[in-house]
């Protein structure tokens, strides 16, 4: 394998960039502890990832509230706590995208979890 070579596994493309001198591979941070209901919110937030589109937006607050049969205010409260737990600091609508990315990257949500719940 040489720098620039790529390996395709189904719909996943892995590109080899060669050794990086002076850099060590760091482990991905463990996901924070979340309550059962916060996990439900994370799963509902990330469920649109199953569509397979490259640039899928996470679920809206309204969609999450409808799926979980709770108020939008309740979803906002759960999301607020999740933003803190996952260190998502930016304001605005992009926070949901950052939270969904952090949840998947840190292993709090796996695609298999989304399929099993759906």
C-alpha positions as protocol buffer text, in pm:
chain_id: "A"
residue {
  index: 1
  type: UNK
  ca { x: 0 y: 0 z: 0 }
}
residue {
  index: 2
  type: UNK
  ca { x: 136 y: 340 z: -96 }
}
residue {
  index: 3
  type: UNK
  ca { x: 40 y: 695 z: 0 }
}
residue {
  index: 4
  type: UNK
  ca { x: -264 y: 799 z: -204 }
}
residue {
  index: 5
  type: UNK
  ca { x: -393 y: 441 z: -252 }
}
residue {
  index: 6
  type: UNK
  ca { x: -756 y: 387 z: -162 }
}
residue {
  index: 7
  type: UNK
  ca { x: -957 y: 90 z: -47 }
}
residue {
  index: 8
  type: UNK
  ca { x: -1330 y: 75 z: -111 }
}
residue {
  index: 9
  type: UNK
  ca { x: -1545 y: -132 z: 127 }
}
residue {
  index: 10
  type: UNK
  ca { x: -1902 y: -116 z: 3 }
}
residue {
  index: 11
  type: UNK
  ca { x: -1989 y: 252 z: 23 }
}
residue {
  index: 12
  type: UNK
  ca { x: -1688 y: 337 z: 242 }
}
residue {
  index: 13
  type: UNK
  ca { x: -1369 y: 474 z: 87 }
}
residue {
  index: 14
  type: UNK
  ca { x: -1046 y: 463 z: 289 }
}
residue {
  index: 15
  type: UNK
  ca { x: -750 y: 662 z: 156 }
}
residue {
  index: 16
  type: UNK
  ca { x: -401 y: 580 z: 282 }
}
residue {
  index: 17
  type: UNK
  ca { x: -187 y: 889 z: 344 }
}
residue {
  index: 18
  type: UNK
  ca { x: 132 y: 722 z: 455 }
}
residue {
  index: 19
  type: UNK
  ca { x: 312 y: 760 z: 784 }
}
residue {
  index: 20
  type: UNK
  ca { x: 301 y: 1094 z: 960 }
}
residue {
  index: 21
  type: UNK
  ca { x: 622 y: 1161 z: 1144 }
}
residue {
  index: 22
  type: UNK
  ca { x: 598 y: 1302 z: 1493 }
}
residue {
  index: 23
  type: UNK
  ca { x: 226 y: 1231 z: 1530 }
}
residue {
  index: 24
  type: UNK
  ca { x: 68 y: 959 z: 1737 }
}
residue {
  index: 25
  type: UNK
  ca { x: -273 y: 812 z: 1690 }
}
residue {
  index: 26
  type: UNK
  ca { x: -505 y: 923 z: 1968 }
}
residue {
  index: 27
  type: UNK
  ca { x: -795 y: 718 z: 2092 }
}
residue {
  index: 28
  type: UNK
  ca { x: -1144 y: 854 z: 2039 }
}
residue {
  index: 29
  type: UNK
  ca { x: -1292 y: 994 z: 2358 }
}
residue {
  index: 30
  type: UNK
  ca { x: -1547 y: 773 z: 2528 }
}
residue {
  index: 31
  type: UNK
  ca { x: -1908 y: 892 z: 2509 }
}
residue {
  index: 32
  type: UNK
  ca { x: -2044 y: 1061 z: 2820 }
}
residue {
  index: 33
  type: UNK
  ca { x: -2303 y: 892 z: 3041 }
}
residue {
  index: 34
  type: UNK
  ca { x: -2653 y: 974 z: 2918 }
}
residue {
  index: 35
  type: UNK
  ca { x: -2995 y: 902 z: 3063 }
}
residue {
  index: 36
  type: UNK
  ca { x: -3235 y: 662 z: 2895 }
}
residue {
  index: 37
  type: UNK
  ca { x: -3441 y: 954 z: 2761 }
}
residue {
  index: 38
  type: UNK
  ca { x: -3131 y: 1142 z: 2639 }
}
residue {
  index: 39
  type: UNK
  ca { x: -3034 y: 826 z: 2449 }
}
residue {
  index: 40
  type: UNK
  ca { x: -3383 y: 817 z: 2294 }
}
residue {
  index: 41
  type: UNK
  ca { x: -3331 y: 1178 z: 2181 }
}
residue {
  index: 42
  type: UNK
  ca { x: -2988 y: 1094 z: 2035 }
}
residue {
  index: 43
  type: UNK
  ca { x: -3131 y: 799 z: 1843 }
}
residue {
  index: 44
  type: UNK
  ca { x: -3417 y: 1008 z: 1705 }
}
residue {
  index: 45
  type: UNK
  ca { x: -3172 y: 1287 z: 1619 }
}
residue {
  index: 46
  type: UNK
  ca { x: -2943 y: 1051 z: 1427 }
}
residue {
  index: 47
  type: UNK
  ca { x: -3209 y: 830 z: 1264 }
}
residue {
  index: 48
  type: UNK
  ca { x: -3199 y: 1023 z: 930 }
}
residue {
  index: 49
  type: UNK
  ca { x: -2843 y: 889 z: 885 }
}
residue {
  index: 50
  type: UNK
  ca { x: -3003 y: 564 z: 770 }
}
residue {
  index: 51
  type: UNK
  ca { x: -3114 y: 729 z: 445 }
}
residue {
  index: 52
  type: UNK
  ca { x: -2759 y: 683 z: 318 }
}
residue {
  index: 53
  type: UNK
  ca { x: -2734 y: 1034 z: 170 }
}
residue {
  index: 54
  type: UNK
  ca { x: -2388 y: 1188 z: 196 }
}
residue {
  index: 55
  type: UNK
  ca { x: -2502 y: 1515 z: 357 }
}
residue {
  index: 56
  type: UNK
  ca { x: -2801 y: 1415 z: 565 }
}
residue {
  index: 57
  type: UNK
  ca { x: -2928 y: 1665 z: 823 }
}
residue {
  index: 58
  type: UNK
  ca { x: -3018 y: 1525 z: 1165 }
}
residue {
  index: 59
  type: UNK
  ca { x: -3382 y: 1522 z: 1267 }
}
residue {
  index: 60
  type: UNK
  ca { x: -3548 y: 1851 z: 1358 }
}
residue {
  index: 61
  type: UNK
  ca { x: -3671 y: 1928 z: 1708 }
}
residue {
  index: 62
  type: UNK
  ca { x: -4028 y: 1894 z: 1582 }
}
residue {
  index: 63
  type: UNK
  ca { x: -3956 y: 1551 z: 1427 }
}
residue {
  index: 64
  type: UNK
  ca { x: -3787 y: 1426 z: 1746 }
}
residue {
  index: 65
  type: UNK
  ca { x: -4080 y: 1550 z: 1958 }
}
residue {
  index: 66
  type: UNK
  ca { x: -4331 y: 1373 z: 1732 }
}
residue {
  index: 67
  type: UNK
  ca { x: -4134 y: 1047 z: 1733 }
}
residue {
  index: 68
  type: UNK
  ca { x: -4097 y: 1045 z: 2113 }
}
residue {
  index: 69
  type: UNK
  ca { x: -4446 y: 1187 z: 2178 }
}
residue {
  index: 70
  type: UNK
  ca { x: -4316 y: 1473 z: 2391 }
}
residue {
  index: 71
  type: UNK
  ca { x: -4323 y: 1851 z: 2364 }
}
residue {
  index: 72
  type: UNK
  ca { x: -4066 y: 2044 z: 2163 }
}
residue {
  index: 73
  type: UNK
  ca { x: -3970 y: 2218 z: 2490 }
}
residue {
  index: 74
  type: UNK
  ca { x: -3883 y: 1880 z: 2643 }
}
residue {
  index: 75
  type: UNK
  ca { x: -3666 y: 1792 z: 2342 }
}
residue {
  index: 76
  type: UNK
  ca { x: -3490 y: 2129 z: 2369 }
}
residue {
  index: 77
  type: UNK
  ca { x: -3414 y: 2062 z: 2737 }
}
residue {
  index: 78
  type: UNK
  ca { x: -3267 y: 1720 z: 2659 }
}
residue {
  index: 79
  type: UNK
  ca { x: -3065 y: 1863 z: 2369 }
}
residue {
  index: 80
  type: UNK
  ca { x: -2932 y: 2139 z: 2594 }
}
residue {
  index: 81
  type: UNK
  ca { x: -2799 y: 1882 z: 2842 }
}
residue {
  index: 82
  type: UNK
  ca { x: -2658 y: 1671 z: 2556 }
}
residue {
  index: 83
  type: UNK
  ca { x: -2477 y: 1974 z: 2408 }
}
residue {
  index: 84
  type: UNK
  ca { x: -2307 y: 2020 z: 2744 }
}
residue {
  index: 85
  type: UNK
  ca { x: -2221 y: 1651 z: 2784 }
}
residue {
  index: 86
  type: UNK
  ca { x: -2071 y: 1629 z: 2434 }
}
residue {
  index: 87
  type: UNK
  ca { x: -1900 y: 1972 z: 2458 }
}
residue {
  index: 88
  type: UNK
  ca { x: -2095 y: 2118 z: 2164 }
}
residue {
  index: 89
  type: UNK
  ca { x: -2057 y: 2490 z: 2214 }
}
residue {
  index: 90
  type: UNK
  ca { x: -2167 y: 2668 z: 1895 }
}
residue {
  index: 91
  type: UNK
  ca { x: -2505 y: 2837 z: 1883 }
}
residue {
  index: 92
  type: UNK
  ca { x: -2777 y: 2789 z: 1624 }
}
residue {
  index: 93
  type: UNK
  ca { x: -2912 y: 2509 z: 1411 }
}
residue {
  index: 94
  type: UNK
  ca { x: -2565 y: 2363 z: 1338 }
}
residue {
  index: 95
  type: UNK
  ca { x: -2549 y: 2244 z: 1699 }
}
residue {
  index: 96
  type: UNK
  ca { x: -2772 y: 1948 z: 1611 }
}
residue {
  index: 97
  type: UNK
  ca { x: -2531 y: 1852 z: 1332 }
}
residue {
  index: 98
  type: UNK
  ca { x: -2234 y: 1880 z: 1567 }
}
residue {
  index: 99
  type: UNK
  ca { x: -2413 y: 1675 z: 1834 }
}
residue {
  index: 100
  type: UNK
  ca { x: -2509 y: 1402 z: 1587 }
}
residue {
  index: 101
  type: UNK
  ca { x: -2150 y: 1386 z: 1460 }
}
residue {
  index: 102
  type: UNK
  ca { x: -2012 y: 1371 z: 1814 }
}
residue {
  index: 103
  type: UNK
  ca { x: -2259 y: 1100 z: 1916 }
}
residue {
  index: 104
  type: UNK
  ca { x: -2164 y: 879 z: 1621 }
}
residue {
  index: 105
  type: UNK
  ca { x: -1791 y: 954 z: 1636 }
}
residue {
  index: 106
  type: UNK
  ca { x: -1767 y: 879 z: 2008 }
}
residue {
  index: 107
  type: UNK
  ca { x: -1977 y: 563 z: 1981 }
}
residue {
  index: 108
  type: UNK
  ca { x: -2282 y: 681 z: 2175 }
}
residue {
  index: 109
  type: UNK
  ca { x: -2493 y: 599 z: 1868 }
}
residue {
  index: 110
  type: UNK
  ca { x: -2420 y: 322 z: 1621 }
}
residue {
  index: 111
  type: UNK
  ca { x: -2602 y: 262 z: 1294 }
}
residue {
  index: 112
  type: UNK
  ca { x: -2712 y: -77 z: 1427 }
}
residue {
  index: 113
  type: UNK
  ca { x: -2884 y: 101 z: 1719 }
}
residue {
  index: 114
  type: UNK
  ca { x: -3081 y: 311 z: 1473 }
}
residue {
  index: 115
  type: UNK
  ca { x: -3196 y: 8 z: 1274 }
}
residue {
  index: 116
  type: UNK
  ca { x: -3297 y: -186 z: 1587 }
}
residue {
  index: 117
  type: UNK
  ca { x: -3507 y: 105 z: 1717 }
}
residue {
  index: 118
  type: UNK
  ca { x: -3665 y: 189 z: 1383 }
}
